[in-house]
């Protein structure tokens, strides 16, 4: 990912960049303390068109606006657009007047169109194209009317909601993307003013910001004058910093959450943080190709106990594949997975022709019931324990289970290229049902993204119908489609991981990894 050099001279030495990639937009630290928040990795390249990880999205959400926002209940609320009109294959936005970029230049309909054109240009090679941004998206701007129409070649159900992750670059950065290598050029309420890679990033509050969700401004004196994102890879270290009041907030997915819970002066909240699931490879020659085998293997597993092991007891029952808050609320999992019944699992495998040999391993036509399971080492000790539990459960019913822990770097090669696996524990983090289509249906790897070789006609038919309906009008079909996958054992939702957010003398809202930056408030002087 090559990006140029213009702001590097301003930021590499960790200097304030009031004159670098900025202009007349008002930013200053007057009023409010600094709000410090721990991030687990360096954001890296800051060009919104090249974002590939959650940490970068989190950082950029401070400095960039989007056409719409998503409220805590999952509903769409105004952003840069004050209203919109949705059709099956298009959405027309009417923009707020008076919005300015951090350098003082206006944000217009043409600005929005230029962003869409850049992201969808094949030469850009944006990771967002076809995933976050619908494939084939086009933009038509009318600066006089203050409207921009986004359209797709065919109906796209969540064309409105998909714009939540389209960070709008404006001003100088729109003309020279090299400024975004390590700087920001947005219309958001904060502007990056200092960057120390792998250490911390400082965003300074704009004093002229008046177009936040619900008309939110930056005038409240309780808003911080700056937000400091500190790179803290270890949750143990983050807990130490929070307990010693060197951080205002941090998030915990592991056991260190217990250290900051029920501590005077620290407030904690727990929220779902994505579903943990595993797939059976359904390609020819794999045990999972037979639905009877998939169902039998699932009946051999206590999924509730497995979920507790995988999360160290901090998880919640899964309710669907899309991260919360979802555009389609409801539970698509309950009642659609087989009950734990290991003796029934044994009988089902016998009925399917898999008989035990003298060594206890089941065989059919001279072939062993071998399950090669892959999982990521980044899942830590709890993931390893969950894999061992699955291996033990399946060995008890006669399978030869071979576990293989892979680094993140090696995972993609094995999962999608060599395909040397039968069971794959791989979390899916998506915010819209449409983002799953290329993974759960369509051409098989290597010709497409369907790495588990799933072929569920009911899912395909229902999602095809749902895709023609705008937004939440198709929620019943999307829900039924997900449930069809679980009933067929195509993929198995095990548990919803939770994330503990701990705060000290501050409050804020964050949805699906994105700050609501105008919600940040300091609640008292630091001690």
N, C-alpha and C positions, 0 to 999 in steps of 0.2 A: 504494500500500500504506500506508494510514493506520493508524498505531498510536499509542496514547496515551502519556501524558506522565509517569507517576508516577515512574519511575526516571530520567528525563532530568535532573532537577535534581541527582540524586546523581552521574550519570556524565558529564554534559556538561563539567564543569569538571575532569575527570580526577581526582576525589577518590576515596579508598578508600571502599567502601560497606559496611563491616561492619554498619551498622545500616540499610541500605537494601535492602528486599526480602529480608531474612535474619532469622534468629532464633537458636535455640539450637544449630543445627548447628555443629560445631566446625571452624573453618578458621583456619589460622595459618601463618606463614612459618617457624616453628621447625623447624630441621633442614633440610639440603639447600640447595644453591645454586639460583639461578634458571636454568631451562632456556630458552634463547631460540631461537625458530624463525621463519624468514621465511615470510610469506604474501604472495601476489602482488597481492591486492586487499583492500579493506576488507570485512569480513563483512556490513556493513549491518545490516538489521533482524534481530534475534536470536530472533524467535519461531520455534520449530521447525516450526510449522504453515505457515509462509510461506517456508521455505527454497527458494531458486531457484538456488543456485550451490554449487560444491564447497568454496570457501573457508569459507562459513558452516557447512557440514556439518563441516569440519575443526575449526573453533573450538568448535562445540557438542558435539563428541564428547568434549571434556574435562570438560564439566559435566553431561552427561546420560547416564543409563543407558538401555539398551534391553532388551527381553525376552530376546533371545538375542544372541550375538556370533558372528562368523565367524572361525574359526581360519586360520592361514597356509596350510593345505591346502584351504581352502574348506569344511570341515565346520562344522556348527552346534554351538556350545558354549553352556553356560548363561550367562545374564545375570541380569536380575531374576527370571527363571523358573528354577527348579532342575530341572524336568522338564516334559514335554509329551506329549500324545497327539494324533497327526495323523490326520484323516479327509480324504476327498477335498474336502469343502467346509467344513471347520472344523478348528480346533486348540484344545485346552484346555491352558492353562498352569497349573501349580502354582507359586505365587510363593514366593520366599525369605521367611522371617520376619525381622523386625528391621531391615528396610531403612528408612532415614529420608531425608527431603528435606534440602536444605541449611539450611532453617529449622527443622529438628528434628521436623517433622510426619511421621507414618508414610506409607509408600507401600503402598497396599492394592489389592485387585482393583478396587475402585471407582475408584481413581486411573487405572488403565489404561483402564477403560471410558470414563471422562470424556474421556481423550485421543482415543480412537477416535471418540467421538461428535462431538468438536469438529472433527477433521480432515475427517470425512465429511459434516458439515453443509454443505449448499450455500451457506448464508449466509457461511461462513468463506472460501470461494473459495480453498481450499488448493491450491497447485500439486502437492502430494503425492497428492491424492485421485485415484484411478483410474490412477496411475502407480506411485508407490512403495507406496501403500496400495491394495489391490485395490478395484475398483469394487463398491459395495454392501456393503462390510464392515460388520458389526454386532458389538457386544460385549455379553456378558452376564456380570455379576460376581456372585461369591458370596464376600462378605468373611469369613463364618464359616469356610468351607472353605479360603479363601485361593486360590481358582481364578478364572480368567477365560477365557471361551470366545469366540473370534473366529470368525465364520462369514460365508460368502458365499452369494449366491443360487444359484450353480451351482459345480461343482468348480473349484478354483483350485490349480494344481499346486504353486506355491511359497508357499503361505499362511504357512508357518512362516518361511521365509527372508525374506519381505517385511518382517517385523517388525524386521529389523536396522536399518532406517532410521526406525523410529518412536521418536523421542526422547520419553521420558516426562517431561512437565511435572508438577510436584507442588507442594504447599504453596501459598504465597500467589499464585504465578504462575498456578496452575490456576484460581483464583477471579477474578483480575484480570489478563487477558492484557496489559494496558498496561504491566505491570512488565517485560515481555519485549521491549519496544521496544529497549532497550539494556542489559538485564540478564539474568541467568540464574536459574532456579528449578528445579533438578534434584537428583537423588540421586547424581550422579557424584562422582568423587574430587577434583575441583577446582571452585572457584566463582569466577565473575568478580568481581574486587574493584576493578578500575580499567579505564577505557576512555578512550582518546584516539583518536577516529575518524581514520582515515587515517594514524595513527602507530603505536599499539601497544595491545594488550589484555593485561591481566595476570590470570591465574587462580591463586588461592591454594589450596594443598593442604588438604583436610580431614583431620584427624587421627583421625576416628572411622569411617573407611570400611573395611569388612571384607567386602564382598560382590562383589568383582571376579571376572573369569573364573577358574575353578579355585580360588576362595576367596582371590584376591589381595587384599591390604590396602595401606594407605599407610604401614605401620610401618617399612618398610625405610629406614634412614638415608641410603641412596644415592639415594632418590627426591628430586627437587627440591622445595624449599619452595614454588616457584611456577613457572608456565610463562608466558613472555612471548612473545606472537605479535606480531612486528614487521612492519608493512606495508611491503614492499619490492617495488615493481612491476618494477624492472629486475633481470634475472639478473646483469648485470655488477656492479651495486651489491651484490647479495647475495654474489657471489663475493669482492668486496673486503672485506666485513664478516666473512665466514667466514675468509678468509686472515689478517685482522688480529685474529682471535679475539674479535670483537664479536658473533658468533653461535655457537650450538652446532650448528645444523643448518639446512640449506636444500636445496631440490630444484631440479634444473636439467633443462630440456627442450631447451635450445639449445646453441650452441657454447661457452658459458662453462663447461660441465661439464669441458672439458679443462683449465681453469686450476686446478681443485680436485682433479684426479685425480693419483694418485702423488705427493702432497705429504706430507711428514713431519708427523705429528700429525693428519692428516685421513683418515678412512675413507670410502670410497665404495662404494655398491652400485647396480646397474642392474636395473630391473624393467620389464616391459611396462606401457604406460600408455595402452591403448586402441588400437583399430584405425582406420586411415585407409582410407576407401573412397569410391567414387563410384557414383552411380546414373545409369541411363538413364531419361529420362521415357518411359513407355510409353503415354501417351495417344494417341488417334487423331490422325493428322497429324504425329506426331513420328517421326523415323527409328528411335528405339528401340522403336517399336511392333512392328517386325518382328524376331523372334528371330534370323533369319539375319543381319541387319545388326548386331545386338549382338555376335554371335559373331565376325563378320568384323572388327569394330572392335577387339575384344579381342585377336584374333590379330595385329593390327598393332602391339601394344604389348608391349615387354619389361617385364613387371610387376616383376621383380626390380630392374631398373635404375631404374624409376620410383620404387620404394620407397626406394632409396638416395638418389635426388635429393630426395624429399619429406622425408627425415629427416636430410639431411646426412651420410649414412653411419652413423647411430647406431641405425637400426631393426633389427627382427627379423622373420623371416617370419611372416605372420599365421596364426593357427590357429583363429579363430572370431570371432564378433561380440560375445560377452559378455566383460566385463573380468575379468581374473584377480585373485584366485582364483575360479574358476567352480564353481557347484554341479554342473555336468556337465563333467568334464575330457575332454580329447581334442582331436583335430585334425579340424575339419569342412571345411577348405579344401583341403588337399593332394589333388591328383588331380582336382579338380572345376572347374578353370579351364582354358581352352584354352591350348595351348602357343604360344609366340611363333613366328609364321610369316607374315611380311608378304606373301610371294608368294601363299600360300594365302588370305590376307585379300583380296587383289586379285581372285583368281579367284572367291571367294565373293560379293563385291559384284557382279561381272559376272553371276554366276548368278542373283542376286536382282534383276537388271534395272537396276542402277545402272551406266551407261556413261559413260566419260570424254568430255567435250566438248573443243573446241579449246583452252580455257583451262585444261585439266587437271582441272576440277571435274566430278565425276560427277553425272549427272542421270537422273531417271526420270519419264516422263510430263510433261516440261517443268519439273519441280521439282528444285532443286539439293539435293545432300546436305549440308545445312547443320547444323552442330552448335554450338549456343550453350551454352558452358560457363560456369558460375558457380562462384566459390570465394571464401573469406573473406580479406580483407586481413590479419586477425589471425593468419593462418598464417605470415606473414613471408616472407622471401626464399626459403626452401626451398619453400614452397607455390607461390609465383609461378613458380619454376623448374620445378616438377613440372607445372604447368599448361602452360607453354611446351613442355615435352617431349611432353605428350599432343597438343598442337596440331600439333607438327611431325610426329609419328608418323601422325596421321590425315590431315594434308595430303598426306603422301607417298602415301597410298592413294586420294586423290581427294576428300577431304572439304573443305568450306569451313568452317573453324573460327573461331569468334568468341569470344574470351575476355572475361570481365567480372568484375573484382574488386570485391567488395562489402564495405562495412563491416558489422559485426555488427548495427548498428541497422537497416540496409536489407535484410539478408539475408532475414528472415522474410517481408517484403512480396513480394519477387521469387519466393522459393521456393514459398510456399503461396497467395499471393493472385493476383498477375499470372501466375504460372506461365510466365514468359518465359525458359524454359531447356530444353535437351535433355540436358545432362550436368551433374550437381550433385555436387561433391566436398564431402561433409558427414560428419564423423566421428560415430559413434553411441557414446555412453558409457552402457552399461547394465550392471547387475549380475545381472539375471535374464532368461532367454529370454522370459518372459511380457511384459516391458516393451517388446518389439519388435512385438507383435502388431498394435497399432493403427497402426503405421508401415508394416509390411510386408504388411498384408492389410486387408480390410474396406473401408468406404466411402472413395471417393476424395475428395481435397480439392475443394471446400470443405465437403463434408458429413461428412468424417472426417479422420483424420490420415494417410491413405495418399497422401502428396504426390507420389510418383512413379507413381501409378496402376498399382501392381503387381497382378497377378492370376495367382498360381501355385497351381494346384489341388493339386498334390502337397504344397506347403508348408502350405496351409490344412487339408488332410485330416490330415496328420501332426501338426500342432500341436493340432488338435481332439482327436485321440486322446491326445496327451501331456498336454493340459490336464486330462484326467479322471483322471490318475494322480498320486498324491501324491509331491512332491519328486523325488528322483533315480530313482524307479521308471520315469519317462518319459524318461530321458536318451537312450536309443537313438533314440526318436522325435524328440526335439528336435534331436539331431545330424543325423539324416537330413533333417529339414526344412531346416536351414540349408544343407546341402550342395545340396539341390534348388534353392535360390535362386542359388547360385553357378554351378551347371551350366547354368542357364537365362540367365545373364547379367543377372539382375534387379538385383543390386548386386555390386560388385567389391571385395573386400578386397585392399588393396594392400600394406600394411605395418603392423606393430605399432610404434607409437612407443615409446620407452623414456624412463624418468625416472631420473635419477641423484640419489640421496640422499647428501648429504655431511654428515658429522658430525665435530665436534671435542669431545673429552672428554665424550661422552655416547652413550648407546645408546637406541633405542626401536623399537617396531613400529608400522606403519601399514598398514591394509588398505583398498584402494579409497577412499582419501582420508580415512579415519577413524583417529584415534589409538586405540591400545590404551593408555590413559593410565597404567594401573598398570605398564606395561612401561618407562616412562621412568626411566633411571638416569644419574646423573652419575658419570663414571669417573675424575675427578681434579680437583684444584684448578685454577682458571683461571689462565692466565699473563698 
